[in-house]
Structures are given as structure tokens and as C-alpha cells.
Amino acid sequence: MSELEDKTRGERLKRCRCAAGLSKTKLGELIGVSAQHVYSIETGKRRLTDDLAIKAAKSLNVPAEFLLGSEPLYSVIDERLNAATIALENALYFLRSTKQFIADMRGAE
């Protein structure tokens, strides 16, 4: 693996860690390494191994393939947007149903 690939993987890890609101220390705890180790990966000084990528992906709720560089960022974003859209549609359905239920209950009084 090239130094450029190591740096790209590290940058992706950092981007996901920051988006998740996790410190290097907290991510390190979750994946079983030190904060210094996380820093070294993020700066490309150490390699993000497949094993650590899988652990980090689970902790950050992203596909390991994205961290490893084989899945483009837009596919991760698209997946998240689809999930958010479904959640919002379900919430809207619930609110409309609740509103109708309340209206029906008031009409039955």
C-alpha cells in the first residue's frame, strides 16, 4: 500500500470521526488503540489495517469499504440521506395519524 493510500484512509477516518463528534481518545477506546495511534493513522504515519477499519466503521456507523477507500463518499451520503428520508416520512405519517386520532376523539365527545 502506498503512502498516499495510507493518508487517504487516515483522512477518511478523521472526517468520519469528526462528523460523529468523537475525540481521538474516545475512538481509540472504542477500537482498542491509543489516541496517539488514531492520530498516527489520521496523519498517514500508520496504516489503517482492515481489522481496525472494521472496528472503526462499526463505531462510526459507516461502511468499512469507505474507510478503506473502495467506496466513494457520495454513496455513503446517499445511503444516509435515504435512511433520513424514510425516518422523516415515518415521523410525518405518525404525526398525521395522531392529529387525525385527536380530531376523531374530539368529534366523538
N, C-alpha and C positions, 0 to 999 in steps of 0.2 A: 504494500500500500504506500502511496506517495505521501509526502509531507503535506501537499495541497489537499489531498483527501482527508487526512487527519484533521487539518484545520477546518475544512468544510463541515465535517462531522461535529467538531467542537463548537463551531458557530451555531449549528442547528440545535445542539444540546443547550447552549446558553440561551438562545432565542426561546426555546420551549420552557426552560426553567424560569426565565424572567416572566414569560406570559402566564405561567402557573403561580407566580408570586412566591416562589421558593428561593430561599438563600442557598448558597453553595453548601453550607453546613447541613441544612435540612435535607437537600437532595442526597448529599453524601450519606447521611444516616439511613435514608430510605433504600439506597442501593449498596450500602455496606463498604463505603470508602470514605476517606477524609475529605474535608473541604479543599485542602491543597490538591488532592488528586483530581477533584472535579475541576478546579481552576486549571490544572495542567492539561486536562482533556480539552477544556473550552478554548485554551490558547494554542492548541495543536502541539504541545510539548509531549503529551502522552496520547496513545491511541485509544479510541473508544472501541473496546472489544465487543464482539457480538453479544457476549454474556451481559456485560454492563449496559449495552444498548437495550436489551430486552428488559432488564430491571428498570432502567430509566424510563423506557416507554410506558411501562405499566404505571410507574409513579407519576408520570406527566400526562397520562391519558392521550398518548399519540402513538401512531404505528411505529414499530421498531424500524421498519423499512425507510421511514422518513429520516430518522436519526442516522441510519446507515447510508443515506444518500441515494437509495434506489427508488424512492417515491417522491415526486415533486410536491412542493409546498401547496400548490393550488388544489391538489387532490385532498389534502388534509383539511384545508379551509372549506372546500366544497362539502366534505363529509360533515364537518361541524355545523355548517350553515343548514344543511338538510335536517340534521338532528334538531337544531334550534327551531326551525320552521315547524316541524312536526310537534314539538313541545308547545309552541305558541298556538298552533291550531287546536291542540287538545285543550289548552287552557281557555281559549276563546269558546270552544264548544261547551265546556263546563260552566263558564260564566253565563252564556246564553241560556243553558238549561236551568241554571239556578234562578236566573231572572224570570224565566217562564214559570217555574215552580212557585216562586213567590207571588207572581201575578195570579196564578191559579188558586193559590191558598187564600189570597185576599178576596177573590171573586166568590169563593165558597163560604165566606163568613156571613 
